[in-house]
Structure formats: structure tokens, C-alpha cells
Amino acid sequence: MKMKKLLNILTAAALVLGMTSCTSSDIPQAEFETESTEAVMSAETAVTTIPSETTSAETTTTQPVPEYSTVSFAAVGDNLIHSSIYKQANVRAGGEGYDFEYAYENIAKIIRSADAAVINQETLICNDVFEPSTYPMFNSPTALGDHMLDIGFDVFTIANNHTLDKGTEGLSACLDYWDSRNNAVVCGAYRNAEDRDNIRTAEFKGITFSFLSYTESLNGLRLPQDSPLIIGDSNEVDTMISEIKRAKELSDVCVVALHWGVENSDVISDWQRTVAKQLSDAGADIIIGNHPHVLRDIEEIEREDGTVTLCAYSLGNFISAQSVGQNLIGGILTFDVSLRTDENASETDKPIIDHIKLVPIVTHYDGNYKNVRIYQLSDYTRELAESHGVKSMGKFGYDYIFEVLKKNINEKYLDAGEYYKE
């Protein structure tokens, strides 16, 4: 800035001061005559950095709004295929092949609407090497697995008490079938140690999930000592903890399926709660329980870092032709998993699990196990309940369904009243 310009600025300033009862004698004359270049530059800087309403709005830095990716999730219990289910599917296909649509059509929209869906495939699917068979040694046709994929299931857990129903040949054939379906994520049984080390992962909407599956029992059967096949064992807690920790290194969210507990009992044991807490602390974000064939409660297990593990101790049966009323009441567990994904996201960000809800379902059949199909409870009627084929064998009814739900499911996850219909 030139000296003349500076003098003009300072003269203008003096006039302003004079207007506020300040005379020129109040400003030392020496300051006009001895101003250095450095001081002039300082004055120039002071002028350019004085904030105004305009520059303040332009220079204010706003904090970036966090962005999240959210995956909607659905999980169901045991897909338990008795002979009445696959025989009716054969009839509906005209005796050539199997058509399972009728059995599942009432709930298919829930599964299809989820970004990710997981199911415990209780019965083996032995790639049609063996004929379909029922209790106590199950095998289902490949058309069943294909239909499960068609209605939207992505992940199939196959470690359960029926995994060895057809021996090692059957399990190998089952793995062959699933290997031929590239869009299926399958865990719980493995060809060898190398296959087991390949922890299954899948990405949904930018979030990577890992999947592990273990069973408490094989119905007294066991793999031959010389067999390379491996089945996840929920009794090996240290192994589960180790695999969960490795899974968390590969994924944002770890999902663990446990086939555990006493059949037909809705009591959660102390051992189950202890193991669930250990797996939670190891890094399991979601624990999906199955095997008892009845519903058990849902819990959010707190961890030291303030996050939680969602644990459903049993989701009951997805479908079956069992002859006990309580076995015919199950649930679809729905929830959202969110994770920060903007440019400021870091590895320390934790997944958020919310909007947890149990959608009650009822497996219905007519007399003599005919026309087995699933209903959402919201679509189920008192008239259907009173006509259920199971009533000739034991306790069942519309009110009974709500008794079971209210007894076993925390009301924060289930508002049974919204389904109740007169």
C-alpha cells in the first residue's frame, strides 16, 4: 500500500473519530510520520480480515454430516421338511419334480424385501443322489434349496443335529449341491481344514458380513476319524471364539448361528447365556439360535465398548409338520444393521443394530397333515386356528398362540396386540 493511500485511510478514520467527540490531537502526530512498511502491511492485513456478515457466512466451515449404509436383515429358524411337505410339493408339480411355492408363498414377500436373509436348512439336500426322506434321517430334493434361493434367502447354515443323516456320502453330496449354487453362502460343514479356514463372507450395500455355524449335537453320530470333513461344534467354545476373532478381521459384522438347547423346551439355560456373552465379547455381533423347535427370547448383550450383540436364543421352526402345537409357532427376526461409510469413517466405527422386531409366523396344515403352509400371524385368523389339523393331537388355538408369544418373547420386540384379531 502506498503512503498517500494510507494517509487518506487514516484521515478518514480521524474524521470518524471526530464525529464521536475525538479530536485529531488525540492521535499522536508522530504515528503519521514514522509508520514503517511492516506496520503498513499489518494495517492492510487487519483491514482484509475484519469479518462482515457476508464473509462470515462464506468462511464458516460446517462439520460433515456422517453418512451410513443400512442393511435390512431377516433370519428364520429350522426349515424342517417332513414327508408331507415334499410329497405335497410333488403332487403340485404333477408328479414330476417338486413345487414348493404353496408352502412358502404367504411369507415370501418378507424374505424378498430384506437385503440379506439367513435360514437354518435343517434337512440335508443331497444333490438328488439319495431319494427324499423324512424323520429320523432327513433328505430333501434340490428343488427345495432352489426355491429357498428364489424367495430371497442368501445364507444357509447347515451345522445341525441332522448334518450326518446320510453319512459322509450324503454330506459330501450336500456340499456338492451348494457349491453348484454360486449365489448361496453356506457355512457350518466343510470339506476339510482348508475349506473351514475360508471363513464365509458376503457384502451387502457396502457392509461386509461374515458367517459361522455350529451345532451342539449330531444325534449321536460322528465323523469317521479318517474323514477330512468338518462340522462346526458349539461345544468347542475356544474354537468358536478364535474363529469369531478371525472373522471380525475379515468383516464389519459377524453373524453366528448356534444349533443348541433342549428340544421342545423354551427355557434358556445358564450355559447358553454364558456362552452367548463369551461369543459377544469375542466379537459376534449377531447370534441366531435354533434347534429347540420352539421360540425363545431375544436379548441385546452389552459389551464394554458400549455396543451390543443381538442374540435370539431360538427362532423356532420356519416350517415343519410336527404334531405339537408349540412347534408350529415361529418367528422371522427382522432388524437393520448400519455402518458409517463416508470419507471420514474409520475402522473404529462400530455397526449399529436397531429396529429389532420378531414377526410371528404359524405353520398351518389341514387334517392328516395336508396342505402345509406358513402364515404371518397378522394374516392368520381365528377360524384357521380352530381348523388346524394339530388340534386332534394336542393343545392349539388362536388364543394359545398369543399365550406362547407373551410368555417367551420380550414385549419390546413383540407387540402381540397389533396382530390380535377377533
C-alpha positions as CSV (number, residue, x, y, z in Angstrom):
1,M,0.0,0.0,0.0
2,K,1.3,3.4,-0.9
3,M,1.8,6.2,1.8
4,K,-0.7,8.6,0.2
5,K,-3.3,5.9,0.3
6,L,-2.5,5.1,3.9
7,L,-2.8,8.8,4.8
8,N,-6.2,9.0,3.1
9,I,-7.4,6.0,5.2
10,L,-6.1,7.4,8.4
11,T,-7.6,10.8,7.7
12,A,-10.9,9.2,7.1
13,A,-10.6,7.4,10.4
14,A,-9.8,10.7,12.1
15,L,-12.9,12.2,10.8
16,V,-15.0,9.3,12.1
17,L,-13.3,9.7,15.5
18,G,-14.1,13.3,15.4
19,M,-17.7,12.6,14.9
20,T,-17.6,10.6,18.1
21,S,-16.1,13.5,20.2
22,C,-12.5,12.6,19.5
23,T,-10.2,15.4,18.1
24,S,-7.1,15.0,15.9
25,S,-5.0,15.9,18.9
26,D,-6.0,12.6,20.5
27,I,-4.0,10.7,17.8
28,P,-0.2,11.3,18.1
29,Q,1.2,13.1,15.0
30,A,4.4,11.1,15.1
31,E,2.5,8.0,14.2
32,F,1.7,9.5,10.8
33,E,5.3,10.4,10.0
34,T,7.1,7.3,11.3
35,E,4.8,4.4,10.1
36,S,7.0,1.6,8.8
37,T,6.4,-0.7,5.8
38,E,5.8,-3.5,8.3
39,A,3.2,-1.6,10.2
40,V,1.5,-0.6,6.9
41,M,1.3,-4.3,5.9
42,S,-0.1,-5.0,9.3
43,A,-2.8,-2.4,8.8
44,E,-3.6,-3.8,5.4
45,T,-4.0,-7.3,6.9
46,A,-6.2,-6.0,9.7
47,V,-8.5,-4.4,7.2
48,T,-8.8,-7.5,5.0
49,T,-9.6,-9.9,7.9
50,I,-12.3,-7.8,9.5
51,P,-15.4,-10.1,9.4
52,S,-18.6,-8.9,7.8
53,E,-21.9,-10.6,7.6
54,T,-21.1,-11.7,4.0
55,T,-17.6,-13.1,4.6
56,S,-18.6,-14.8,7.9
57,A,-21.2,-16.8,6.0
58,E,-18.7,-17.6,3.3
59,T,-15.9,-18.7,5.5
60,T,-17.8,-20.7,8.2
61,T,-16.7,-24.3,8.0
62,T,-19.6,-26.8,8.6
63,Q,-18.9,-30.2,10.0
64,P,-19.6,-33.1,7.5
65,V,-22.8,-35.0,8.2
66,P,-22.0,-38.7,8.8
67,E,-23.3,-41.0,6.1
68,Y,-24.4,-44.5,6.9
69,S,-25.1,-47.6,4.8
70,T,-28.1,-49.7,6.2
71,V,-28.7,-53.3,5.5
72,S,-32.2,-54.8,6.3
73,F,-31.9,-58.3,7.6
74,A,-34.2,-61.3,8.1
75,A,-33.4,-64.5,9.9
76,V,-35.6,-67.6,10.4
77,G,-35.3,-70.9,12.3
78,D,-35.4,-74.5,11.2
79,N,-36.5,-75.4,7.7
80,L,-37.7,-78.9,8.7
81,I,-39.0,-80.8,5.7
82,H,-41.1,-83.7,6.7
83,S,-42.5,-86.1,4.1
84,S,-45.9,-84.4,4.0
85,I,-44.2,-81.2,2.8
86,Y,-42.2,-82.7,-0.1
87,K,-45.0,-85.1,-1.1
88,Q,-47.5,-82.3,-1.5
89,A,-44.8,-80.4,-3.5
90,N,-44.5,-83.4,-5.8
91,V,-48.3,-83.5,-6.3
92,R,-48.4,-79.8,-7.0
93,A,-45.7,-80.4,-9.7
94,G,-47.9,-83.0,-11.3
95,G,-45.8,-85.9,-10.1
96,E,-42.7,-84.6,-12.0
97,G,-40.4,-82.8,-9.7
98,Y,-41.4,-80.6,-6.8
99,D,-43.2,-77.3,-6.4
100,F,-42.7,-75.7,-3.0
101,E,-44.3,-72.3,-3.8
102,Y,-47.6,-73.0,-2.0
103,A,-45.9,-73.8,1.3
104,Y,-44.0,-70.5,1.5
105,E,-45.9,-68.0,-0.6
106,N,-47.6,-66.2,2.3
107,I,-44.2,-65.1,3.8
108,A,-42.1,-64.9,0.7
109,K,-42.5,-61.1,0.5
110,I,-40.8,-60.6,3.9
111,I,-37.8,-62.6,2.8
112,R,-37.6,-60.9,-0.6
113,S,-37.8,-57.4,0.9
114,A,-34.7,-57.9,3.1
115,D,-31.3,-57.0,1.8
116,A,-29.9,-60.2,3.5
117,A,-31.7,-63.3,4.7
118,V,-30.4,-66.3,6.6
119,I,-32.0,-69.7,7.3
120,N,-31.1,-72.9,9.1
121,Q,-31.5,-75.6,6.5
122,E,-32.3,-78.4,8.9
123,T,-32.6,-81.2,6.4
124,L,-29.8,-82.2,4.1
125,I,-30.1,-81.5,0.4
126,C,-28.0,-84.4,-1.1
127,N,-28.0,-83.2,-4.7
128,D,-30.7,-85.8,-5.6
129,V,-28.1,-88.6,-5.1
130,F,-30.5,-90.0,-2.5
131,E,-34.3,-90.2,-2.6
132,P,-36.1,-87.7,-0.3
133,S,-36.6,-89.0,3.2
134,T,-38.2,-87.9,6.4
135,Y,-37.7,-88.3,10.2
136,P,-35.5,-89.5,11.6
137,M,-33.0,-89.4,8.8
138,F,-33.9,-86.4,6.5
139,N,-33.0,-85.6,3.0
140,S,-34.8,-83.1,0.7
141,P,-34.8,-82.6,-3.0
142,T,-32.7,-79.9,-4.7
143,A,-35.9,-78.2,-5.7
144,L,-36.3,-77.1,-2.1
145,G,-32.9,-75.4,-2.0
146,D,-33.6,-73.7,-5.3
147,H,-36.9,-72.4,-4.1
148,M,-35.3,-71.0,-0.9
149,L,-32.9,-69.1,-3.1
150,D,-35.8,-68.0,-5.3
151,I,-37.7,-66.4,-2.4
152,G,-34.6,-64.5,-1.3
153,F,-32.5,-66.4,1.2
154,D,-28.8,-65.7,0.8
155,V,-27.2,-67.5,3.7
156,F,-27.7,-71.2,4.7
157,T,-26.4,-72.6,8.0
158,I,-26.1,-76.4,7.8
159,A,-24.5,-77.4,11.1
160,N,-27.3,-79.1,13.0
161,N,-28.2,-82.5,14.5
162,H,-29.2,-83.9,11.1
163,T,-26.0,-83.0,9.2
164,L,-24.8,-86.6,9.2
165,D,-28.2,-88.2,8.5
166,K,-26.9,-89.7,5.2
167,G,-23.3,-90.2,6.4
168,T,-20.3,-88.8,4.8
169,E,-21.5,-89.6,1.3
170,G,-24.7,-87.6,1.9
171,L,-22.8,-84.6,3.4
172,S,-20.4,-84.6,0.5
173,A,-23.3,-84.6,-1.9
174,C,-24.9,-81.8,0.0
175,L,-21.8,-79.7,-0.3
176,D,-21.7,-80.5,-4.0
177,Y,-25.2,-79.1,-4.3
178,W,-24.5,-75.9,-2.5
179,D,-21.2,-75.4,-4.4
180,S,-23.2,-75.5,-7.6
181,R,-25.3,-72.6,-6.5
182,N,-23.0,-69.6,-6.7
183,N,-25.4,-67.2,-5.1
184,A,-25.6,-69.2,-1.9
185,V,-23.4,-68.5,1.2
186,V,-23.2,-71.8,3.1
187,C,-21.5,-72.4,6.4
188,G,-21.3,-75.0,9.2
189,A,-19.9,-78.0,7.3
190,Y,-16.7,-78.1,5.4
191,R,-14.8,-80.4,3.1
192,N,-11.5,-80.1,5.0
193,A,-9.5,-77.8,7.3
194,E,-8.5,-75.6,4.4
195,D,-12.2,-75.1,3.5
196,R,-13.1,-74.3,7.1
197,D,-10.3,-71.7,7.2
198,N,-12.0,-69.9,4.3
199,I,-14.5,-68.1,6.5
200,R,-17.6,-67.3,4.5
201,T,-18.2,-63.6,3.9
202,A,-20.7,-61.6,1.8
203,E,-21.1,-57.9,1.1
204,F,-24.5,-56.2,1.2
205,K,-24.7,-52.5,0.4
206,G,-21.0,-51.9,1.1
207,I,-21.1,-53.7,4.5
208,T,-19.1,-57.0,4.8
209,F,-20.7,-59.7,6.8
210,S,-19.1,-63.0,8.0
211,F,-21.0,-66.2,8.8
212,L,-20.2,-69.0,11.2
213,S,-22.4,-72.0,12.2
214,Y,-22.1,-74.6,14.9
215,T,-24.1,-77.5,16.4
216,E,-24.3,-78.9,19.9
217,S,-25.3,-82.4,18.7
218,L,-25.2,-84.8,15.8
219,N,-27.8,-87.2,17.2
220,G,-25.2,-89.5,18.5
221,L,-23.4,-89.8,15.1
222,R,-19.8,-88.7,14.4
223,L,-17.5,-88.3,11.5
224,P,-15.0,-91.2,10.9
225,Q,-11.6,-90.3,12.2
226,D,-10.1,-90.5,8.8
227,S,-12.6,-88.2,7.2
228,P,-11.4,-84.8,6.2
229,L,-15.0,-83.4,6.6
230,I,-15.6,-81.0,9.4
231,I,-18.8,-79.9,11.2
232,G,-18.8,-76.8,13.4
233,D,-19.1,-77.9,17.1
234,S,-20.7,-75.5,19.6
235,N,-19.2,-77.4,22.5
236,E,-15.7,-76.2,21.4
237,V,-16.1,-72.7,22.8
238,D,-12.4,-71.8,22.5
239,T,-12.6,-72.7,18.8
240,M,-15.7,-70.6,18.3
241,I,-14.0,-67.6,20.0
242,S,-10.9,-68.0,17.8
243,E,-12.9,-68.1,14.6
244,I,-15.1,-65.2,15.6
245,K,-12.0,-63.1,16.1
246,R,-10.6,-64.1,12.7
247,A,-14.0,-63.4,11.1
248,K,-14.0,-59.9,12.6
249,E,-10.7,-59.2,10.9
250,L,-12.3,-60.0,7.6
251,S,-15.7,-58.3,8.1
252,D,-17.6,-55.4,9.6
253,V,-20.3,-57.7,11.1
254,C,-20.0,-61.2,12.4
255,V,-23.1,-63.5,12.4
256,V,-23.0,-66.7,14.3
257,A,-25.7,-69.4,14.1
258,L,-25.9,-71.9,17.0
259,H,-27.9,-75.1,16.9
260,W,-28.3,-75.6,20.6
261,G,-30.6,-76.2,23.6
262,V,-33.1,-78.8,24.7
263,E,-35.7,-79.7,22.1
264,N,-39.3,-78.6,22.9
265,S,-38.1,-76.5,25.9
266,D,-38.5,-72.7,25.9
267,V,-36.1,-72.4,28.9
268,I,-32.8,-70.6,28.2
269,S,-30.0,-72.3,30.2
270,D,-27.3,-70.6,32.2
271,W,-24.8,-72.2,30.0
272,Q,-26.3,-70.7,26.9
273,R,-26.3,-67.2,28.4
274,T,-22.7,-67.7,29.5
275,V,-21.6,-68.8,26.0
276,A,-23.5,-66.1,24.3
277,K,-21.7,-63.5,26.5
278,Q,-18.3,-65.1,25.7
279,L,-19.1,-65.0,21.9
280,S,-20.3,-61.4,22.2
281,D,-17.1,-60.3,23.9
282,A,-15.1,-62.1,21.2
283,G,-16.8,-60.0,18.5
284,A,-20.0,-61.8,17.5
285,D,-22.5,-59.0,16.5
286,I,-25.5,-61.3,15.8
287,I,-26.3,-64.7,17.3
288,I,-29.1,-66.7,15.8
289,G,-30.2,-69.7,17.8
290,N,-32.2,-72.6,16.5
291,H,-32.9,-76.4,17.3
292,P,-35.5,-76.4,20.1
293,H,-38.3,-76.1,17.6
294,V,-40.0,-73.5,19.9
295,L,-39.5,-69.8,20.3
296,R,-37.1,-68.5,23.0
297,D,-36.4,-64.9,24.0
298,I,-34.4,-62.2,22.3
299,E,-31.7,-60.3,24.2
300,E,-29.2,-57.4,23.5
301,I,-26.0,-58.4,25.2
302,E,-24.0,-55.3,26.2
303,R,-20.2,-55.1,25.7
304,E,-17.6,-53.0,27.4
305,D,-17.3,-50.6,24.5
306,G,-21.0,-49.7,24.7
307,T,-22.0,-51.8,21.7
308,V,-24.4,-54.8,21.8
309,T,-24.8,-58.2,20.4
310,L,-28.2,-59.2,19.2
311,C,-29.0,-62.7,20.4
312,A,-32.1,-64.7,19.5
313,Y,-31.9,-67.8,21.6
314,S,-34.3,-69.7,19.3
315,L,-36.5,-68.7,16.4
316,G,-38.4,-71.9,16.4
317,N,-39.4,-73.7,13.3
318,F,-39.7,-71.9,10.0
319,I,-41.8,-74.8,8.6
320,S,-42.5,-78.3,9.7
321,A,-45.2,-80.9,10.0
322,Q,-44.6,-81.6,13.7
323,S,-47.5,-82.7,15.9
324,V,-47.1,-80.4,18.9
325,G,-48.9,-77.1,18.9
326,Q,-46.0,-75.0,20.2
327,N,-43.7,-76.4,17.4
328,L,-45.9,-74.7,14.9
329,I,-45.3,-71.1,16.2
330,G,-42.1,-69.5,15.0
331,G,-40.8,-66.1,14.1
332,I,-38.9,-64.1,11.4
333,L,-36.4,-61.9,13.1
334,T,-36.0,-58.6,11.3
335,F,-33.5,-55.8,12.1
336,D,-31.3,-53.2,10.4
337,V,-27.5,-53.1,10.5
338,S,-25.9,-49.7,9.9
339,L,-22.3,-48.7,9.5
340,R,-20.7,-45.3,8.8
341,T,-19.4,-45.2,5.2
342,D,-18.5,-41.6,4.4
343,E,-14.9,-40.4,3.8
344,N,-14.4,-39.8,7.5
345,A,-15.4,-43.3,8.5
346,S,-12.7,-45.3,10.3
347,E,-12.1,-48.9,11.4
348,T,-13.1,-47.9,14.9
349,D,-16.7,-47.2,13.8
350,K,-19.0,-49.9,15.1
351,P,-22.1,-51.4,13.5
352,I,-25.4,-50.2,14.8
353,I,-28.2,-52.8,15.1
354,D,-31.7,-51.4,15.6
355,H,-35.3,-51.7,14.6
356,I,-35.3,-55.2,16.0
357,K,-38.7,-57.0,15.6
358,L,-40.0,-60.5,15.7
359,V,-42.6,-61.2,13.1
360,P,-44.6,-64.2,14.4
361,I,-45.4,-66.9,11.9
362,V,-47.7,-70.0,12.1
363,T,-47.3,-73.3,10.2
364,H,-50.8,-74.5,9.4
365,Y,-52.0,-77.8,8.0
366,D,-55.3,-79.4,7.5
367,G,-56.3,-82.8,8.7
368,N,-53.9,-85.6,8.2
369,Y,-51.0,-83.1,7.6
370,K,-52.5,-81.9,4.3
371,N,-51.7,-78.5,2.7
372,V,-48.8,-77.5,4.9
373,R,-48.1,-73.8,4.6
374,I,-46.9,-70.8,6.6
375,Y,-48.8,-67.7,7.6
376,Q,-47.8,-64.4,9.1
377,L,-49.7,-64.1,12.3
378,S,-51.1,-60.8,11.1
379,D,-52.8,-62.8,8.3
380,Y,-53.8,-65.7,10.4
381,T,-57.4,-66.0,11.6
382,R,-59.2,-67.5,14.5
383,E,-61.1,-69.7,12.0
384,L,-57.9,-71.1,10.6
385,A,-56.6,-71.8,14.1
386,E,-59.7,-73.6,15.1
387,S,-59.5,-75.8,12.0
388,H,-55.8,-76.6,12.4
389,G,-55.0,-80.3,11.9
390,V,-52.9,-80.4,15.0
391,K,-55.9,-79.8,17.3
392,S,-56.7,-83.5,17.1
393,M,-53.3,-84.3,18.7
394,G,-52.8,-81.6,21.3
395,K,-53.4,-78.1,22.5
396,F,-53.7,-75.4,20.0
397,G,-55.8,-72.4,19.2
398,Y,-55.8,-68.7,18.3
399,D,-55.5,-67.5,22.0
400,Y,-52.9,-70.2,22.6
401,I,-50.6,-68.6,20.0
402,F,-50.6,-65.4,22.0
403,E,-50.0,-67.1,25.3
404,V,-46.9,-68.6,23.8
405,L,-45.7,-65.4,22.4
406,K,-46.3,-63.3,25.5
407,K,-44.6,-66.0,27.6
408,N,-41.4,-66.3,25.6
409,I,-40.7,-63.0,23.8
410,N,-39.8,-59.7,25.4
411,E,-42.6,-57.2,24.7
412,K,-40.1,-54.6,23.4
413,Y,-39.5,-56.9,20.4
414,L,-43.1,-58.0,20.0
415,D,-46.3,-56.1,20.2
416,A,-48.7,-59.0,20.1
417,G,-51.7,-56.7,20.4
418,E,-51.2,-55.4,16.9
419,Y,-51.8,-58.9,15.5
420,Y,-54.8,-59.8,17.7
421,K,-58.0,-60.2,15.7
422,E,-61.4,-61.2,17.0
